[in-house]
Amino acid sequence: MKPPLSRFITVLIALVVPLVVGKVMFSYYLEGKDQNPSEAADKFDRETWLANENDYTFENPRKKMIPDLERNYFKSEITANEFRYTLGEPAEEYAGQENGEFCFGYGIGKWVEDQMGHGTLELCFDKRKYLKTHRIFQK
């Protein structure tokens, strides 16, 4: 004899609902674990980046965007032209250490609060115009 349909639905609900609720809660937990509130506020934002080109203070928001740029943008397959579009025109453009290498320099405000000078994000590209290295320094 077959069990009644209502019993089948009850068993199905008893098994499926906790699984769905558990999955939703676990994925919500993982999202929150990977991203803290300050990290969310410090995501790269092109408009904010471009608007703060001439901000030489310690509070320049460009500085706070660097970790997100490193995680999501500083990949070896990104070209100089793509960076120029994303980050705008560099404040400086100069030859690199090796033959054919060239670098862009972007101002990021004062990097170390109690020192003179301003911070620079340097992106260096190989002969093929692909990102080779990046560094931050205060000059």
Kinemage of the C-alpha trace (Angstrom):
@kinemage 1
@onewidth
@group {chain A} dominant
@subgroup {mainchain}
@vectorlist {calphas} color= white
{ca met a 1} P 0.000 0.000 0.000
{ca lys a 2} L 1.292 3.443 -0.946
{ca pro a 3} L 1.673 6.084 1.726
{ca pro a 4} L -0.738 8.965 1.367
{ca leu a 5} L 0.470 11.957 -0.651
{ca ser a 6} L 0.240 14.300 2.328
{ca arg a 7} L 2.708 12.108 4.286
{ca phe a 8} L 5.133 12.190 1.347
{ca ile a 9} L 4.901 15.999 1.151
{ca thr a 10} L 5.416 16.305 4.921
{ca val a 11} L 8.559 14.145 4.787
{ca leu a 12} L 9.832 16.054 1.764
{ca ile a 13} L 9.315 19.399 3.501
{ca ala a 14} L 10.957 18.102 6.685
{ca leu a 15} L 14.069 17.149 4.694
{ca val a 16} L 14.281 19.956 2.126
{ca val a 17} L 13.473 23.035 4.216
{ca pro a 18} L 16.326 22.553 6.733
{ca leu a 19} L 18.766 21.936 3.867
{ca val a 20} L 17.709 25.112 2.053
{ca val a 21} L 17.755 27.202 5.217
{ca gly a 22} L 21.160 25.780 6.168
{ca lys a 23} L 22.589 26.510 2.731
{ca val a 24} L 21.310 30.098 2.773
{ca met a 25} L 22.674 30.712 6.274
{ca phe a 26} L 26.041 29.135 5.449
{ca ser a 27} L 26.466 31.157 2.239
{ca tyr a 28} L 25.507 34.335 4.144
{ca tyr a 29} L 28.116 33.448 6.781
{ca leu a 30} L 30.794 32.895 4.114
{ca glu a 31} L 30.000 36.212 2.401
{ca gly a 32} L 30.362 38.068 5.672
{ca lys a 33} L 33.513 36.175 6.570
{ca asp a 34} L 35.320 37.100 3.357
{ca gln a 35} L 34.411 40.742 3.465
{ca asn a 36} L 34.524 42.967 6.508
{ca pro a 37} L 32.707 46.330 6.497
{ca ser a 38} L 35.855 48.413 6.007
{ca glu a 39} L 36.919 46.217 3.084
{ca ala a 40} L 33.565 46.764 1.380
{ca ala a 41} L 33.990 50.524 1.718
{ca asp a 42} L 37.505 50.328 0.273
{ca lys a 43} L 36.619 48.665 -3.017
{ca phe a 44} L 38.080 50.263 -6.105
{ca asp a 45} L 35.768 52.940 -7.443
{ca arg a 46} L 36.916 54.573 -10.671
{ca glu a 47} L 35.044 57.848 -10.119
{ca thr a 48} L 36.504 58.286 -6.630
{ca trp a 49} L 39.966 57.314 -7.889
{ca leu a 50} L 39.870 59.878 -10.702
{ca ala a 51} L 38.420 62.607 -8.472
{ca asn a 52} L 41.318 62.330 -5.988
{ca glu a 53} L 44.213 62.625 -8.425
{ca asn a 54} L 45.538 65.791 -6.778
{ca asp a 55} L 44.864 64.864 -3.154
{ca tyr a 56} L 48.263 64.765 -1.433
{ca thr a 57} L 46.905 64.177 2.075
{ca phe a 58} L 47.158 61.110 4.279
{ca glu a 59} L 43.363 60.669 3.945
{ca asn a 60} L 43.404 60.206 0.145
{ca pro a 61} L 40.843 57.435 -0.581
{ca arg a 62} L 43.082 56.075 -3.357
{ca lys a 63} L 45.363 54.591 -0.711
{ca lys a 64} L 42.519 52.535 0.769
{ca met a 65} L 41.653 51.102 -2.650
{ca ile a 66} L 45.106 49.555 -3.182
{ca pro a 67} L 44.299 46.166 -1.534
{ca asp a 68} L 41.248 45.725 -3.778
{ca leu a 69} L 43.322 46.682 -6.831
{ca glu a 70} L 45.953 44.125 -5.818
{ca arg a 71} L 43.368 41.371 -5.357
{ca asn a 72} L 41.282 42.031 -8.444
{ca tyr a 73} L 43.175 44.113 -10.992
{ca phe a 74} L 46.925 43.558 -10.690
{ca lys a 75} L 47.079 40.481 -12.883
{ca ser a 76} L 49.823 39.772 -15.395
{ca glu a 77} L 47.409 39.613 -18.332
{ca ile a 78} L 46.268 43.227 -17.844
{ca thr a 79} L 47.825 45.639 -20.314
{ca ala a 80} L 49.121 49.173 -19.865
{ca asn a 81} L 46.255 50.520 -21.968
{ca glu a 82} L 43.690 48.804 -19.747
{ca phe a 83} L 45.323 50.328 -16.670
{ca arg a 84} L 45.438 53.736 -18.331
{ca tyr a 85} L 41.703 53.490 -18.994
{ca thr a 86} L 40.862 52.154 -15.500
{ca leu a 87} L 43.129 54.415 -13.430
{ca gly a 88} L 43.274 57.422 -15.740
{ca glu a 89} L 46.377 59.129 -17.066
{ca pro a 90} L 49.387 58.466 -14.832
{ca ala a 91} L 51.013 61.390 -13.026
{ca glu a 92} L 54.357 60.114 -14.330
{ca glu a 93} L 55.472 57.820 -17.113
{ca tyr a 94} L 59.114 56.731 -17.288
{ca ala a 95} L 61.483 53.987 -18.458
{ca gly a 96} L 61.883 50.966 -16.209
{ca gln a 97} L 64.990 49.122 -15.049
{ca glu a 98} L 65.159 46.695 -17.985
{ca asn a 99} L 65.345 47.433 -21.704
{ca gly a 100} L 61.884 48.078 -23.112
{ca glu a 101} L 60.222 48.175 -19.698
{ca phe a 102} L 58.199 51.275 -18.806
{ca cys a 103} L 56.348 52.403 -15.701
{ca phe a 104} L 53.347 54.486 -14.707
{ca gly a 105} L 53.275 56.433 -11.452
{ca tyr a 106} L 49.972 57.330 -9.748
{ca gly a 107} L 49.782 59.618 -6.729
{ca ile a 108} L 48.026 58.053 -3.756
{ca gly a 109} L 48.384 60.810 -1.180
{ca lys a 110} L 50.775 60.725 1.728
{ca trp a 111} L 51.607 57.059 2.347
{ca val a 112} L 53.312 57.411 5.736
{ca glu a 113} L 51.635 60.069 7.865
{ca asp a 114} L 54.624 61.532 9.699
{ca gln a 115} L 57.049 61.646 6.749
{ca met a 116} L 57.593 64.217 4.043
{ca gly a 117} L 56.690 63.506 0.440
{ca his a 118} L 53.783 61.731 -1.150
{ca gly a 119} L 52.959 58.130 -1.933
{ca thr a 120} L 53.200 56.711 -5.407
{ca leu a 121} L 51.730 53.560 -6.871
{ca glu a 122} L 54.161 52.351 -9.510
{ca leu a 123} L 53.064 49.908 -12.206
{ca cys a 124} L 55.795 48.564 -14.500
{ca phe a 125} L 55.115 46.836 -17.795
{ca asp a 126} L 57.215 44.595 -20.013
{ca lys a 127} L 57.968 45.148 -23.716
{ca arg a 128} L 54.636 43.575 -24.641
{ca lys a 129} L 52.849 46.122 -22.405
{ca tyr a 130} L 51.685 43.588 -19.800
{ca leu a 131} L 51.903 44.274 -16.070
{ca lys a 132} L 55.196 43.002 -14.716
{ca thr a 133} L 55.499 44.497 -11.217
{ca his a 134} L 53.882 46.982 -8.910
{ca arg a 135} L 55.026 48.693 -5.753
{ca ile a 136} L 54.176 51.565 -3.457
{ca phe a 137} L 56.742 54.036 -2.207
{ca gln a 138} L 56.916 57.489 -0.708
{ca lys a 139} L 59.140 60.062 -2.297
